Amino acid sequence: MRFRRAEQLSEKERLRVRRDVSAHVHRADYRGALAASARWRRRYPGDFSVAAHYASVLGDYAEQCPPGRRRRLQAESVRLMRDLLRRTACCRQPRLVGMLRNEYYWQTKQRRKQYQLGVVEARRGYKGGYYSQGVGAAWHALELARSGRWTLARRWAGRAVTAWKRYEKGVPDYYNQFVHRALAEGVRGRAAEMEACLRRGAKLAGKPIGYREFAEVREAVSSLHRVGL
């Protein structure tokens, strides 16, 4: 697909797209976010920024699907993002490209690259870089813990918590940060802090405490103890 430059959408139009999709994401309504991004994609076919939002949300939506459909949709999301990342000359919005790289590293489980992306972006003055740091560090900590490297795991979990505290100062009301922060606290062995994060995330998203994302964090942390790690 050939992409027009993202700037062909006015700043007002780009803001409308972002706000429309984000309103659903902030409520953990990924079905609604996918439907919204698909509508914008039909309205602006070939636009880089709209395509980036669609590819990103497709991967997020896939995580709530049954295994077979999940794999198919995630593969499609990764394919779309990879294609977009090869065409970044079509986009003069560094933060949009950073968002796309963050989602690509998340879907392809490249945790350290996701963390390093956040370090670079934070150094450039983009506070959203702390989000990439927090996600990448938390899940890399889990990987290290699963391999029995607990000293490194706790160090990375600490990096994640530090990043999330910095992120929260600028974006206090996004539920998802508390999902990943809870994972980091769990790896650190701080069960009370983990549960406090999950409760806060549930309240912000308007979801029950047993919601899928929160349950996945508890399962990941409890599995470390079941295998004697």
FIPAVEX-676394 format. One record per residue (C-alpha): residue in one letter; x, y, z. Coordinates in steps of 0.05 Angstrom, whole numbers, plus 32768, in hexadecimal, padded with zeros to 4 digits. Layout:
AXYZ/...
REM end
This chain:
M800080008000/R801980467FF0/F801280788028/R800580C28023/R802C80ED8053/A800A80EE8097/E8009813A8093/Q7FD48137805D/L7FA4812F8097/S7F9E817180BC/E7FB581748104/K7F6C81788118/E7F5B813980F1/R7F968112810E/L7F8181278154/R7F3A810E8146/V7F5480CB8130/R7F8280C4816C/R7F4D80DA819E/D7F1880AD8180/V7F43806F8184/S7F63808081C7/A7F20808B81E8/H7F12804181DE/V7F58802A81F0/H7F56804F8232/R7F1880288245/A7F387FE68230/D7F047FE381F8/Y7F307FC681C2/R7EF57FAE8197/G7EDC7FF58195/A7F2280108188/L7F2A7FE0814D/A7EE67FF48130/A7EF8803E8137/S7F3C80368116/A7F1D800D80DE/R7EEB804480D0/W7F22807880CB/R7F4A8048809F/R7F0F8043806E/R7F08808E806F/Y7F52809C8063/P7F6D8060803D/G7FB880618035/D7FC58096806A/F800180838094/S7FEA809C80D8/V7FA5807B80D2/A7FC5803A80BB/A7FF4803C80F7/H7FBB80438128/Y7F9680098107/A7FD27FDA8107/S7FE17FEA8150/V7F997FE08168/L7F927FA08140/G7FCA7F808169/D7FAB7F9881AB/Y7F677F7D8197/A7F857F3A8184/E7F9B7F2E81CC/Q7F547F2381E3/C7F437EF181AB/P7F457EA581AD/P7F8B7E88819F/G7F837E7A8155/R7F647EBD8143/R7F947EDF8172/R7FD07EC4814C/R7FB37ED78109/L7FA27F1E811C/Q7FE47F298140/A80097F108102/E7FE17F4180D7/S7FEF7F7A8108/V803A7F6B8107/R80397F6780BB/L80177FAA80B5/M80457FCB80E7/R80837FAF80C6/D806C7FCB8084/L805E800F80A2/L80A2801080C5/R80C380068081/R809F80448068/T80AB807680A0/A80C180AA806C/C807680B18060/C806E80CC80A7/R808D810A80C6/Q807080FD810B/P80A880E08136/R807980CF816F/L804A80A88142/V808680808127/G809C8075816F/M8056805C8182/L8059802C8147/R809D8012815B/N8086800981A2/E804A7FDF818B/Y80757FB7815B/Y80A77FA58192/W806E7F9381C0/Q804C7F65818E/T808E7F44817A/K80A47F3D81C3/Q80E47F6581BB/R80E47F7E8203/R81297F9D8207/K81217FC181C5/Q80DF7FDD81DF/Y81027FF5821E/Q813B801481F7/L810A803781C8/G80EC80588206/V8130806D8220/V8140809081DE/E80FC80B281DA/A80FF80CA8222/R814380E88215/R8125810E81DB/G80F2812C820A/Y80B780FF81F9/K809880E9823A/G807380B18217/G80B7808F8214/Y80AC807A825C/Y8072804F8245/S80A080278217/Q80D38022824F/G809F800A8281/V80817FD48254/G80C37FBB823A/A80E57FB8827E/A80AA7F9782A1/W80A47F5E826F/H80EF7F558268/A80F07F4E82B4/L80BD7F1782AE/E80E77EF3827A/L81247EF782A7/A80FD7EDE82E3/R80E37EA382BB/S812B7E9082AA/G813F7E9482F3/R81687ED382ED/W81477EF58328/T817B7F2B8336/L81767F4682EF/A812B7F3C82EF/R81217F67832D/R81507F9C8310/W81277FA082D0/A80E67FA082F8/G81017FDB831F/R81107FFF82DE/A80C97FF382C8/V80AB800F8308/T80D8804D8303/A80C2805882BB/W8078805082CD/K807D80838306/R809A80B582D4/Y806580A482A1/E802D80AC82D4/K804180F482E2/G802E8107829B/V7FF680D4828E/P7FD580C282D0/D7F9480A682B4/Y7FA8806F8283/Y7F96802C82A1/N7FC880038278/Q8005801E829B/F7FEE7FFE82DB/V7FE87FBA82BA/H80317FB982A8/R80467FDB82E8/A80217FA5830F/L80497F7082EA/A808A7F9282FD/E80747F968346/G80627F4D8344/V80A77F3A832A/R80C47F638363/G809C7F398394/R80707F7383A9/A802B7F5383A8/A80077F8C83CB/E80237FC0839A/M80117F928360/E7FC97F8D8376/A7FC47FD78383/C7FDA7FE4833C/L7FA77FB38320/R7F6F7FD38349/R7F8380178330/G7F857FFF82E8/A7F417FDE82F0/K7F23801E830B/L7F3F804982D3/A7F288019829C/G7EE5800C82BC/K7EF37FC182BC/P7EE97F8C82F2/I7F277F788318/G7F257F3482F7/Y7F297F5182B0/R7F557F2B827F/E7F927F598281/F7F947F5A82CD/A7F8A7F0E82D1/E7FC47F0482A0/V7FF37F2B82CE/R7FDE7F03830B/E7FE77EC282E5/A802C7ED782CB/V80447EE88311/S80257EAC8334/S80447E7D8300/L80897E938317/H807A7E78835C/R80587E388344/V80977E218321/G80C17E33835D/L80E57E6F8340/
REM end
